[in-house]
Amino acid sequence: MARGDAEFAEFAGASFQRLRRAAYLLTGNSQQAEDAAQTALVKTYAAWRRVQRQDPYAYTRRIMVNHLKDQWRRPIREDAHEPERLPDRASEQDLAGDITEQRWLLAALAKLADRERAVVVLRHYFDLSERDVAAELDIAVGTVKSLNARALAKLRISLDTGEPIMNGVTS
Amino acid sequence: MNDLDTFRTALHGDEDGLPPALDDIMSAGRKLRLKRRAAIATVAAAALVVTGGVTATTWQAQAPPARTGAPAASAWPTPTASAAPDGYWGLPVDTGIRQRNSKIKINAFHNDNPAYPDIEFGIRVCAATPTDPQAFCDNTFDEEAPDNSPGFHAIGLPSASENVNLPMYGYYVGPATTITVKSRGKVRTAKTATWSEDPNVVFFWFPLDQVYLQADKNDPMYKLGKVTKNELPDTSDWTAYDAAGTKLPVGKPFVIG
């Protein structure tokens, strides 16, 4: 085993599920999410000696988001945002409404434009600041605010943070 | 709990699942690493074949002129034909470091690696012998664009061949006249020189005895006083100052490697 492999294995094991979940939220497709998370880890491992002393999780997340952003630019997106069909009938484990909730979530996210969806996932799943989201997506902070507000409005989610929403932009 | 809290909880959902296919990931990662290195080596070798025997002009390293408020590089200059010999982009800088019969020089190169279409600028440190200006080189470039934003960019590790040691080096975009790093508890100051094609791009490097890899005392090279392949240098607090002593931005996250 090469130097750093043990550290990488530990890092990959600890971060994979979260990366895959984020990719799933971004694409609505579990296979594509799995591929995106693994691709990001492959690129991270290729540069592991360089990144392990920085913030490997942020690096891998950025690689994964960029990888998925590349899919946006493709003319044919191969059902990138087509939510998978979920079971019509609730299983025994559906008592808490988990599947129903996830079905609602994917259907709701599918209504968002690519950038709105990315902002929502980075802001509310990864809990990044607006500034960090802006840096990650290479857009202005004001654009992050407006995309976030517009996305939450589409999702019919009240911010309820005490901040007024004016012209679609939170102050 | 408001709507947003409920939504955030739903986003997290079920984060359990199968573990990553580590063997496959690491195998693919190794191949990718080799592919990148091969692509870089191919570019350098092609340049050497085309221009074999050309001796490039060098310029002596010197402190950058006092500049304040210089704008960040907005776009890279177009490489000219005269900058092409040996893959140079602009003129090489003599670091003043000597290793046996080699002069250690730093030069920029135009990055044509197709795996990094957004990265134009690369930097390399080379041992130049009387017969080969790039007898042994270490290349580095940013992994993520932009490669010309204000702040630190690609930083190369110290490295070694059988006969020469190469210093830790990199480039900074902005009016930096002093660059420091904390290594092994002491603040070390880099040598700097501005790039011939854009004075807002600053090359820097550290003397071999100030920033170096953790020595592996079991490595036979250690007894010869050489850099050994071991732990990364202990570096932190990367800082750049302008001529007035004002701290300049660190910039986007940068990689050391």
HADDOCK unambig.tbl for C-alpha pairs under 7 A between the chains (distance, minus, plus):
assign (segid A and resid 9 and name CA) (segid B and resid 22 and name CA) 6.95 0.50 0.50
assign (segid A and resid 13 and name CA) (segid B and resid 19 and name CA) 6.51 0.50 0.50
assign (segid A and resid 13 and name CA) (segid B and resid 20 and name CA) 6.56 0.50 0.50
assign (segid A and resid 16 and name CA) (segid B and resid 20 and name CA) 6.33 0.50 0.50
assign (segid A and resid 17 and name CA) (segid B and resid 15 and name CA) 5.57 0.50 0.50
assign (segid A and resid 17 and name CA) (segid B and resid 16 and name CA) 6.33 0.50 0.50
assign (segid A and resid 17 and name CA) (segid B and resid 17 and name CA) 6.71 0.50 0.50
assign (segid A and resid 18 and name CA) (segid B and resid 15 and name CA) 6.20 0.50 0.50
assign (segid A and resid 21 and name CA) (segid B and resid 15 and name CA) 6.25 0.50 0.50
assign (segid A and resid 38 and name CA) (segid B and resid 25 and name CA) 6.61 0.50 0.50
assign (segid A and resid 41 and name CA) (segid B and resid 25 and name CA) 6.69 0.50 0.50
assign (segid A and resid 42 and name CA) (segid B and resid 25 and name CA) 5.08 0.50 0.50
assign (segid A and resid 42 and name CA) (segid B and resid 26 and name CA) 6.43 0.50 0.50
assign (segid A and resid 42 and name CA) (segid B and resid 28 and name CA) 6.13 0.50 0.50
assign (segid A and resid 42 and name CA) (segid B and resid 29 and name CA) 4.57 0.50 0.50
assign (segid A and resid 43 and name CA) (segid B and resid 29 and name CA) 6.06 0.50 0.50
assign (segid A and resid 45 and name CA) (segid B and resid 26 and name CA) 6.46 0.50 0.50
assign (segid A and resid 45 and name CA) (segid B and resid 29 and name CA) 5.36 0.50 0.50
assign (segid A and resid 46 and name CA) (segid B and resid 29 and name CA) 4.53 0.50 0.50
assign (segid A and resid 46 and name CA) (segid B and resid 30 and name CA) 5.92 0.50 0.50
assign (segid A and resid 46 and name CA) (segid B and resid 32 and name CA) 6.15 0.50 0.50
assign (segid A and resid 46 and name CA) (segid B and resid 33 and name CA) 4.92 0.50 0.50
assign (segid A and resid 49 and name CA) (segid B and resid 257 and name CA) 6.45 0.50 0.50
assign (segid A and resid 50 and name CA) (segid B and resid 255 and name CA) 5.51 0.50 0.50
assign (segid A and resid 50 and name CA) (segid B and resid 256 and name CA) 4.96 0.50 0.50
assign (segid A and resid 50 and name CA) (segid B and resid 257 and name CA) 4.45 0.50 0.50
assign (segid A and resid 51 and name CA) (segid B and resid 255 and name CA) 6.00 0.50 0.50
assign (segid A and resid 124 and name CA) (segid B and resid 8 and name CA) 5.88 0.50 0.50
assign (segid A and resid 125 and name CA) (segid B and resid 8 and name CA) 6.42 0.50 0.50
assign (segid A and resid 125 and name CA) (segid B and resid 11 and name CA) 6.12 0.50 0.50
assign (segid A and resid 125 and name CA) (segid B and resid 12 and name CA) 6.63 0.50 0.50
assign (segid A and resid 157 and name CA) (segid B and resid 3 and name CA) 5.55 0.50 0.50
assign (segid A and resid 157 and name CA) (segid B and resid 4 and name CA) 6.22 0.50 0.50
assign (segid A and resid 158 and name CA) (segid B and resid 3 and name CA) 5.70 0.50 0.50
assign (segid A and resid 158 and name CA) (segid B and resid 4 and name CA) 6.51 0.50 0.50
assign (segid A and resid 159 and name CA) (segid B and resid 3 and name CA) 6.95 0.50 0.50
assign (segid A and resid 159 and name CA) (segid B and resid 4 and name CA) 5.81 0.50 0.50
assign (segid A and resid 160 and name CA) (segid B and resid 2 and name CA) 6.63 0.50 0.50
